[in-house]
């Protein structure tokens, strides 16, 4: 990241750039995807060797009504969801950036009117 802009023209330019990137975002998906390997617990199976475990299994997990729900996905579906989850993270990052820039713009504009903004700080998103 570059230094945060401090004058209103730069803030506006960064905001326009963020909007342009927003327009490029494809489909999104909630949740996260993990790749798992499993041991079937049969001591005679090849998976007794940690290098020879079964898999990969792609597991999509998300929150539903406060609980974590998981589904196993075939590899080609997993590839799609992986892309959509990456899109969602990009979307959230752009929205965060737009909110920060808006906050800075508000400070700039009101300071220039001699009425510095002491409005709400927006809540910080937890690091995903
Ligand atoms: Zn096994």
Backbone and ligand atoms as CSV (ligand in chain L), in Angstrom:
chain,resi,resn,atom,element,x,y,z
A,1,UNK,N,N,0.831,-1.198,0.000
A,1,UNK,CA,C,0.000,0.000,0.000
A,1,UNK,C,C,0.864,1.246,0.000
A,2,UNK,N,N,0.376,2.286,-0.701
A,2,UNK,CA,C,1.050,3.573,-0.678
A,2,UNK,C,C,0.603,4.330,0.575
A,3,UNK,N,N,1.242,5.450,0.820
A,3,UNK,CA,C,0.845,6.328,1.926
A,3,UNK,C,C,-0.605,6.770,1.733
A,4,UNK,N,N,-1.382,6.862,2.802
A,4,UNK,CA,C,-2.759,7.332,2.640
A,4,UNK,C,C,-2.774,8.771,2.126
A,5,UNK,N,N,-3.678,9.075,1.179
A,5,UNK,CA,C,-3.736,10.428,0.621
A,5,UNK,C,C,-4.210,11.410,1.684
A,6,UNK,N,N,-3.745,12.666,1.571
A,6,UNK,CA,C,-4.116,13.645,2.582
A,6,UNK,C,C,-4.906,14.820,2.013
A,7,UNK,N,N,-4.792,15.065,0.683
A,7,UNK,CA,C,-5.598,16.172,0.157
A,7,UNK,C,C,-6.838,15.618,-0.538
A,8,UNK,N,N,-7.852,16.443,-0.651
A,8,UNK,CA,C,-9.159,15.989,-1.127
A,8,UNK,C,C,-9.111,15.455,-2.558
A,9,UNK,N,N,-8.286,16.071,-3.426
A,9,UNK,CA,C,-8.176,15.581,-4.807
A,9,UNK,C,C,-7.637,14.158,-4.843
A,10,UNK,N,N,-6.596,13.887,-4.039
A,10,UNK,CA,C,-6.036,12.533,-4.009
A,10,UNK,C,C,-7.033,11.547,-3.424
A,11,UNK,N,N,-7.733,11.966,-2.380
A,11,UNK,CA,C,-8.737,11.095,-1.764
A,11,UNK,C,C,-9.818,10.755,-2.796
A,12,UNK,N,N,-10.265,11.769,-3.541
A,12,UNK,CA,C,-11.296,11.560,-4.566
A,12,UNK,C,C,-10.784,10.620,-5.656
A,13,UNK,N,N,-9.531,10.809,-6.083
A,13,UNK,CA,C,-8.946,9.950,-7.121
A,13,UNK,C,C,-8.870,8.499,-6.636
A,14,UNK,N,N,-8.442,8.301,-5.388
A,14,UNK,CA,C,-8.360,6.949,-4.829
A,14,UNK,C,C,-9.743,6.321,-4.723
A,15,UNK,N,N,-10.711,7.142,-4.397
A,15,UNK,CA,C,-12.085,6.653,-4.268
A,15,UNK,C,C,-12.616,6.187,-5.620
A,16,UNK,N,N,-12.346,6.989,-6.672
A,16,UNK,CA,C,-12.761,6.607,-8.034
A,16,UNK,C,C,-12.083,5.307,-8.457
A,17,UNK,N,N,-10.802,5.172,-8.114
A,17,UNK,CA,C,-10.064,3.955,-8.465
A,17,UNK,C,C,-10.659,2.740,-7.753
A,18,UNK,N,N,-11.033,2.917,-6.490
A,18,UNK,CA,C,-11.639,1.818,-5.726
A,18,UNK,C,C,-12.978,1.421,-6.353
A,19,UNK,N,N,-13.747,2.416,-6.797
A,19,UNK,CA,C,-15.038,2.120,-7.434
A,19,UNK,C,C,-14.843,1.344,-8.736
A,20,UNK,N,N,-13.797,1.698,-9.482
A,20,UNK,CA,C,-13.513,0.994,-10.737
A,20,UNK,C,C,-13.166,-0.473,-10.455
A,21,UNK,N,N,-12.377,-0.718,-9.396
A,21,UNK,CA,C,-12.018,-2.103,-9.038
A,21,UNK,C,C,-13.251,-2.864,-8.568
A,22,UNK,N,N,-14.126,-2.165,-7.873
A,22,UNK,CA,C,-15.366,-2.776,-7.378
A,22,UNK,C,C,-16.194,-3.303,-8.552
A,23,UNK,N,N,-16.226,-2.528,-9.646
A,23,UNK,CA,C,-17.032,-2.901,-10.811
A,23,UNK,C,C,-16.529,-4.188,-11.472
A,24,UNK,N,N,-15.261,-4.556,-11.200
A,24,UNK,CA,C,-14.657,-5.733,-11.833
A,24,UNK,C,C,-14.881,-7.021,-11.053
A,25,UNK,N,N,-15.403,-6.908,-9.840
A,25,UNK,CA,C,-15.511,-8.097,-8.971
A,25,UNK,C,C,-16.573,-9.062,-9.507
A,26,UNK,N,N,-16.226,-10.323,-9.577
A,26,UNK,CA,C,-17.161,-11.362,-10.010
A,26,UNK,C,C,-18.012,-11.858,-8.851
A,27,UNK,N,N,-18.630,-13.021,-9.030
A,27,UNK,CA,C,-19.474,-13.587,-7.975
A,27,UNK,C,C,-18.678,-13.813,-6.698
A,28,UNK,N,N,-19.377,-13.771,-5.586
A,28,UNK,CA,C,-18.723,-13.956,-4.294
A,28,UNK,C,C,-19.411,-15.065,-3.515
A,29,UNK,N,N,-18.704,-15.562,-2.520
A,29,UNK,CA,C,-19.272,-16.607,-1.663
A,29,UNK,C,C,-18.807,-16.373,-0.234
A,30,UNK,N,N,-19.714,-16.613,0.706
A,30,UNK,CA,C,-19.370,-16.514,2.128
A,30,UNK,C,C,-18.543,-17.744,2.526
A,31,UNK,N,N,-17.967,-17.682,3.704
A,31,UNK,CA,C,-17.303,-18.850,4.268
A,31,UNK,C,C,-15.855,-18.986,3.850
A,32,UNK,N,N,-15.276,-20.143,4.165
A,32,UNK,CA,C,-13.889,-20.401,3.818
A,32,UNK,C,C,-13.745,-21.852,3.381
A,33,UNK,N,N,-12.692,-22.085,2.623
A,33,UNK,CA,C,-12.465,-23.389,2.034
A,33,UNK,C,C,-11.156,-23.948,2.585
A,34,UNK,N,N,-11.188,-25.183,3.062
A,34,UNK,CA,C,-9.939,-25.816,3.491
A,34,UNK,C,C,-9.788,-27.161,2.792
A,35,UNK,N,N,-8.537,-27.522,2.602
A,35,UNK,CA,C,-8.198,-28.800,1.976
A,35,UNK,C,C,-7.775,-29.756,3.085
A,36,UNK,N,N,-8.431,-30.918,3.160
A,36,UNK,CA,C,-8.119,-31.863,4.222
A,36,UNK,C,C,-7.684,-33.212,3.676
A,37,UNK,N,N,-6.809,-33.853,4.465
A,37,UNK,CA,C,-6.438,-35.249,4.217
A,37,UNK,C,C,-6.842,-36.033,5.453
A,38,UNK,N,N,-7.279,-37.271,5.250
A,38,UNK,CA,C,-7.803,-38.013,6.396
A,38,UNK,C,C,-7.146,-39.373,6.538
A,39,UNK,N,N,-7.201,-39.866,7.802
A,39,UNK,CA,C,-6.763,-41.210,8.119
A,39,UNK,C,C,-8.012,-41.985,8.511
A,40,UNK,N,N,-8.210,-43.190,7.912
A,40,UNK,CA,C,-9.433,-43.951,8.167
A,40,UNK,C,C,-9.337,-44.801,9.431
A,41,UNK,N,N,-8.208,-44.730,10.129
A,41,UNK,CA,C,-8.007,-45.407,11.420
A,41,UNK,C,C,-7.754,-46.908,11.292
A,42,UNK,N,N,-7.808,-47.450,10.077
A,42,UNK,CA,C,-7.451,-48.854,9.882
A,42,UNK,C,C,-5.925,-48.964,9.895
A,43,UNK,N,N,-5.355,-49.668,10.885
A,43,UNK,CA,C,-3.883,-49.684,11.016
A,43,UNK,C,C,-3.184,-50.359,9.830
A,44,UNK,N,N,-3.945,-51.151,9.033
A,44,UNK,CA,C,-3.340,-51.830,7.889
A,44,UNK,C,C,-3.450,-51.024,6.601
A,45,UNK,N,N,-4.142,-49.883,6.671
A,45,UNK,CA,C,-4.329,-49.070,5.462
A,45,UNK,C,C,-3.084,-48.234,5.201
A,46,UNK,N,N,-2.893,-47.861,3.953
A,46,UNK,CA,C,-1.749,-47.015,3.566
A,46,UNK,C,C,-1.740,-45.681,4.315
A,47,UNK,N,N,-2.950,-45.242,4.777
A,47,UNK,CA,C,-3.047,-43.926,5.409
A,47,UNK,C,C,-2.427,-43.899,6.809
A,48,UNK,N,N,-2.004,-45.061,7.321
A,48,UNK,CA,C,-1.258,-45.076,8.582
A,48,UNK,C,C,0.025,-44.249,8.438
A,49,UNK,N,N,0.542,-44.177,7.197
A,49,UNK,CA,C,1.673,-43.292,6.886
A,49,UNK,C,C,1.123,-41.890,6.635
A,50,UNK,N,N,1.573,-40.896,7.438
A,50,UNK,CA,C,1.032,-39.527,7.292
A,50,UNK,C,C,1.156,-38.975,5.869
A,51,UNK,N,N,2.113,-39.490,5.093
A,51,UNK,CA,C,2.279,-39.035,3.709
A,51,UNK,C,C,1.245,-39.661,2.772
A,52,UNK,N,N,0.535,-40.692,3.255
A,52,UNK,CA,C,-0.345,-41.483,2.383
A,52,UNK,C,C,-1.810,-41.376,2.792
A,53,UNK,N,N,-2.144,-40.327,3.498
A,53,UNK,CA,C,-3.532,-40.195,3.946
A,53,UNK,C,C,-4.484,-39.996,2.774
A,54,UNK,N,N,-5.779,-40.266,3.008
A,54,UNK,CA,C,-6.795,-40.134,1.963
A,54,UNK,C,C,-7.103,-38.665,1.704
A,55,UNK,N,N,-7.368,-38.383,0.443
A,55,UNK,CA,C,-7.743,-37.021,0.091
A,55,UNK,C,C,-7.104,-36.609,-1.211
A,56,UNK,N,N,-7.090,-35.347,-1.564
A,56,UNK,CA,C,-7.619,-34.247,-0.756
A,56,UNK,C,C,-9.157,-34.183,-0.751
A,57,UNK,N,N,-9.689,-33.734,0.362
A,57,UNK,CA,C,-11.107,-33.418,0.473
A,57,UNK,C,C,-11.223,-31.911,0.645
A,58,UNK,N,N,-12.087,-31.313,-0.155
A,58,UNK,CA,C,-12.287,-29.868,-0.055
A,58,UNK,C,C,-13.509,-29.602,0.794
A,59,UNK,N,N,-13.328,-28.829,1.841
A,59,UNK,CA,C,-14.409,-28.565,2.785
A,59,UNK,C,C,-14.717,-27.069,2.829
A,60,UNK,N,N,-15.973,-26.756,2.500
A,60,UNK,CA,C,-16.452,-25.376,2.583
A,60,UNK,C,C,-17.166,-25.210,3.923
A,61,UNK,N,N,-16.782,-24.204,4.697
A,61,UNK,CA,C,-17.399,-23.946,6.006
A,61,UNK,C,C,-17.920,-22.525,6.047
A,62,UNK,N,N,-19.071,-22.362,6.672
A,62,UNK,CA,C,-19.623,-21.016,6.833
A,62,UNK,C,C,-20.479,-20.990,8.088
A,63,UNK,N,N,-20.866,-19.781,8.482
A,63,UNK,CA,C,-21.695,-19.603,9.675
A,63,UNK,C,C,-23.159,-19.548,9.266
A,64,UNK,N,N,-23.970,-20.313,9.958
A,64,UNK,CA,C,-25.410,-20.232,9.743
A,64,UNK,C,C,-26.080,-20.205,11.105
A,65,UNK,N,N,-26.819,-19.108,11.377
A,65,UNK,CA,C,-27.510,-18.941,12.657
A,65,UNK,C,C,-26.561,-19.193,13.834
A,66,UNK,N,N,-25.338,-18.645,13.728
A,66,UNK,CA,C,-24.384,-18.743,14.824
A,66,UNK,C,C,-23.639,-20.061,14.920
A,67,UNK,N,N,-23.966,-21.005,14.023
A,67,UNK,CA,C,-23.252,-22.276,14.045
A,67,UNK,C,C,-22.408,-22.418,12.789
A,68,UNK,N,N,-21.333,-23.208,12.882
A,68,UNK,CA,C,-20.512,-23.474,11.707
A,68,UNK,C,C,-21.062,-24.692,10.965
A,69,UNK,N,N,-21.301,-24.501,9.682
A,69,UNK,CA,C,-21.804,-25.571,8.821
A,69,UNK,C,C,-20.710,-25.901,7.808
A,70,UNK,N,N,-20.537,-27.187,7.482
A,70,UNK,CA,C,-19.505,-27.584,6.521
A,70,UNK,C,C,-20.071,-28.538,5.482
A,71,UNK,N,N,-19.556,-28.428,4.271
A,71,UNK,CA,C,-19.910,-29.363,3.193
A,71,UNK,C,C,-18.639,-29.761,2.462
A,72,UNK,N,N,-18.555,-31.034,2.085
A,72,UNK,CA,C,-17.445,-31.475,1.247
A,72,UNK,C,C,-17.797,-31.200,-0.213
A,73,UNK,N,N,-16.794,-30.763,-0.979
A,73,UNK,CA,C,-17.015,-30.400,-2.377
A,73,UNK,C,C,-16.083,-31.184,-3.289
A,74,UNK,N,N,-16.549,-31.555,-4.490
A,74,UNK,CA,C,-15.632,-32.091,-5.494
A,74,UNK,C,C,-14.649,-31.007,-5.937
A,75,UNK,N,N,-13.498,-31.444,-6.469
A,75,UNK,CA,C,-12.398,-30.507,-6.755
A,75,UNK,C,C,-12.797,-29.369,-7.696
A,76,UNK,N,N,-13.601,-29.665,-8.733
A,76,UNK,CA,C,-13.901,-28.569,-9.671
A,76,UNK,C,C,-14.864,-27.546,-9.069
A,77,UNK,N,N,-15.784,-28.008,-8.216
A,77,UNK,CA,C,-16.627,-27.051,-7.486
A,77,UNK,C,C,-15.770,-26.243,-6.515
A,78,UNK,N,N,-14.832,-26.925,-5.869
A,78,UNK,CA,C,-13.955,-26.250,-4.909
A,78,UNK,C,C,-13.172,-25.132,-5.582
A,79,UNK,N,N,-12.739,-25.373,-6.820
A,79,UNK,CA,C,-11.979,-24.346,-7.558
A,79,UNK,C,C,-12.841,-23.102,-7.759
A,80,UNK,N,N,-14.117,-23.331,-8.088
A,80,UNK,CA,C,-15.046,-22.224,-8.281
A,80,UNK,C,C,-15.247,-21.438,-6.985
A,81,UNK,N,N,-15.509,-22.172,-5.905
A,81,UNK,CA,C,-15.732,-21.512,-4.616
A,81,UNK,C,C,-14.484,-20.781,-4.133
A,82,UNK,N,N,-13.331,-21.367,-4.427
A,82,UNK,CA,C,-12.080,-20.722,-4.035
A,82,UNK,C,C,-11.978,-19.334,-4.676
A,83,UNK,N,N,-12.352,-19.282,-5.969
A,83,UNK,CA,C,-12.321,-18.005,-6.685
A,83,UNK,C,C,-13.353,-17.033,-6.092
A,84,UNK,N,N,-14.546,-17.531,-5.796
A,84,UNK,CA,C,-15.603,-16.665,-5.289
A,84,UNK,C,C,-15.282,-16.144,-3.891
A,85,UNK,N,N,-14.634,-16.978,-3.086
A,85,UNK,CA,C,-14.234,-16.544,-1.739
A,85,UNK,C,C,-13.150,-15.468,-1.848
A,86,UNK,N,N,-12.220,-15.658,-2.777
A,86,UNK,CA,C,-11.183,-14.634,-3.007
A,86,UNK,C,C,-11.839,-13.329,-3.464
A,87,UNK,N,N,-12.868,-13.439,-4.325
A,87,UNK,CA,C,-13.602,-12.244,-4.767
A,87,UNK,C,C,-14.253,-11.545,-3.583
A,88,UNK,N,N,-14.845,-12.331,-2.678
A,88,UNK,CA,C,-15.509,-11.725,-1.514
A,88,UNK,C,C,-14.504,-10.973,-0.659
A,89,UNK,N,N,-13.319,-11.567,-0.456
A,89,UNK,CA,C,-12.305,-10.888,0.368
A,89,UNK,C,C,-11.840,-9.606,-0.304
A,90,UNK,N,N,-11.713,-9.636,-1.634
A,90,UNK,CA,C,-11.332,-8.427,-2.375
A,90,UNK,C,C,-12.425,-7.369,-2.241
A,91,UNK,N,N,-13.682,-7.816,-2.352
A,91,UNK,CA,C,-14.821,-6.908,-2.211
A,91,UNK,C,C,-14.806,-6.222,-0.838
A,92,UNK,N,N,-14.610,-7.011,0.207
A,92,UNK,CA,C,-14.591,-6.449,1.559
A,92,UNK,C,C,-13.440,-5.469,1.739
A,93,UNK,N,N,-12.295,-5.800,1.130
A,93,UNK,CA,C,-11.135,-4.913,1.244
A,93,UNK,C,C,-11.401,-3.576,0.547
A,94,UNK,N,N,-12.031,-3.651,-0.646
A,94,UNK,CA,C,-12.348,-2.416,-1.379
A,94,UNK,C,C,-13.366,-1.587,-0.583
A,95,UNK,N,N,-14.395,-2.246,-0.037
A,95,UNK,CA,C,-15.400,-1.516,0.755
A,95,UNK,C,C,-14.758,-0.854,1.968
A,96,UNK,N,N,-13.855,-1.570,2.640
A,96,UNK,CA,C,-13.122,-0.994,3.779
A,96,UNK,C,C,-12.380,0.270,3.355
A,97,UNK,N,N,-11.707,0.130,2.193
A,97,UNK,CA,C,-10.925,1.241,1.680
A,97,UNK,C,C,-11.829,2.442,1.373
A,98,UNK,N,N,-12.985,2.177,0.753
A,98,UNK,CA,C,-13.920,3.256,0.414
A,98,UNK,C,C,-14.463,3.938,1.667
A,99,UNK,N,N,-14.697,3.147,2.699
A,99,UNK,CA,C,-15.187,3.735,3.951
A,99,UNK,C,C,-14.103,4.586,4.613
A,100,UNK,N,N,-12.856,4.084,4.583
A,100,UNK,CA,C,-11.747,4.875,5.144
A,100,UNK,C,C,-11.579,6.179,4.377
A,101,UNK,N,N,-11.618,6.092,3.030
A,101,UNK,CA,C,-11.450,7.288,2.202
A,101,UNK,C,C,-12.584,8.278,2.449
A,102,UNK,N,N,-13.794,7.759,2.609
A,102,UNK,CA,C,-14.949,8.629,2.887
A,102,UNK,C,C,-14.756,9.369,4.212
A,103,UNK,N,N,-14.257,8.624,5.186
A,103,UNK,CA,C,-14.006,9.219,6.501
A,103,UNK,C,C,-12.972,10.347,6.392
A,104,UNK,N,N,-11.898,10.049,5.629
A,104,UNK,CA,C,-10.851,11.072,5.430
A,104,UNK,C,C,-11.400,12.272,4.673
A,105,UNK,N,N,-12.229,12.012,3.650
A,105,UNK,CA,C,-12.822,13.107,2.871
A,105,UNK,C,C,-13.694,13.979,3.773
A,106,UNK,N,N,-14.477,13.334,4.628
A,106,UNK,CA,C,-15.324,14.074,5.566
A,106,UNK,C,C,-14.500,14.968,6.470
A,107,UNK,N,N,-13.390,14.428,6.962
A,107,UNK,CA,C,-12.511,15.232,7.830
A,107,UNK,C,C,-11.952,16.435,7.087
A,108,UNK,N,N,-11.505,16.171,5.838
A,108,UNK,CA,C,-10.930,17.244,5.015
A,108,UNK,C,C,-11.952,18.351,4.768
A,109,UNK,N,N,-13.151,17.942,4.337
A,109,UNK,CA,C,-14.167,18.918,3.927
A,109,UNK,C,C,-14.619,19.749,5.131
A,110,UNK,N,N,-14.889,19.070,6.240
A,110,UNK,CA,C,-15.374,19.811,7.408
A,110,UNK,C,C,-14.282,20.653,8.041
A,111,UNK,N,N,-13.018,20.147,7.989
A,111,UNK,CA,C,-11.903,20.953,8.525
A,111,UNK,C,C,-11.768,22.235,7.703
A,112,UNK,N,N,-11.962,22.109,6.365
A,112,UNK,CA,C,-11.831,23.288,5.499
A,112,UNK,C,C,-12.954,24.294,5.769
A,113,UNK,N,N,-14.035,23.844,6.368
A,113,UNK,CA,C,-15.131,24.750,6.726
A,113,UNK,C,C,-15.007,25.239,8.170
A,114,UNK,N,N,-13.883,24.865,8.789
A,114,UNK,CA,C,-13.658,25.300,10.166
A,114,UNK,C,C,-14.497,24.548,11.178
A,115,UNK,N,N,-15.049,23.407,10.756
A,115,UNK,CA,C,-15.833,22.589,11.689
A,115,UNK,C,C,-15.315,21.148,11.645
A,116,UNK,N,N,-14.171,20.925,12.294
A,116,UNK,CA,C,-13.576,19.578,12.237
A,116,UNK,C,C,-14.587,18.501,12.642
A,117,UNK,N,N,-14.522,17.375,11.936
A,117,UNK,CA,C,-15.453,16.284,12.187
A,117,UNK,C,C,-15.085,15.535,13.464
A,118,UNK,N,N,-16.043,15.453,14.357
A,118,UNK,CA,C,-15.878,14.544,15.488
A,118,UNK,C,C,-17.030,13.540,15.463
A,119,UNK,N,N,-17.238,13.001,14.284
A,119,UNK,CA,C,-18.335,12.049,14.091
A,119,UNK,C,C,-17.937,10.650,14.508
A,120,UNK,N,N,-18.781,9.683,14.172
A,120,UNK,CA,C,-18.498,8.306,14.580
A,120,UNK,C,C,-17.289,7.738,13.851
A,121,UNK,N,N,-16.421,7.035,14.570
A,121,UNK,CA,C,-15.446,6.172,13.925
A,121,UNK,C,C,-16.229,4.959,13.486
A,122,UNK,N,N,-15.856,4.408,12.330
A,122,UNK,CA,C,-16.597,3.216,11.951
A,122,UNK,C,C,-15.970,1.989,12.613
A,123,UNK,N,N,-16.785,0.977,12.870
A,123,UNK,CA,C,-16.231,-0.200,13.539
A,123,UNK,C,C,-15.189,-0.883,12.677
A,124,UNK,N,N,-14.193,-1.419,13.310
A,124,UNK,CA,C,-13.122,-2.120,12.606
A,124,UNK,C,C,-13.514,-3.576,12.416
A,125,UNK,N,N,-13.293,-4.049,11.190
A,125,UNK,CA,C,-13.532,-5.450,10.916
A,125,UNK,C,C,-12.405,-6.292,11.532
A,126,UNK,N,N,-12.763,-7.439,12.072
A,126,UNK,CA,C,-11.729,-8.352,12.559
A,126,UNK,C,C,-10.910,-8.854,11.369
A,127,UNK,N,N,-9.632,-9.048,11.588
A,127,UNK,CA,C,-8.796,-9.616,10.521
A,127,UNK,C,C,-9.316,-11.009,10.191
A,128,UNK,N,N,-9.554,-11.266,8.919
A,128,UNK,CA,C,-10.124,-12.564,8.523
A,128,UNK,C,C,-9.031,-13.628,8.451
L,1,ZN,ZN,ZN,-7.074,-45.419,5.201
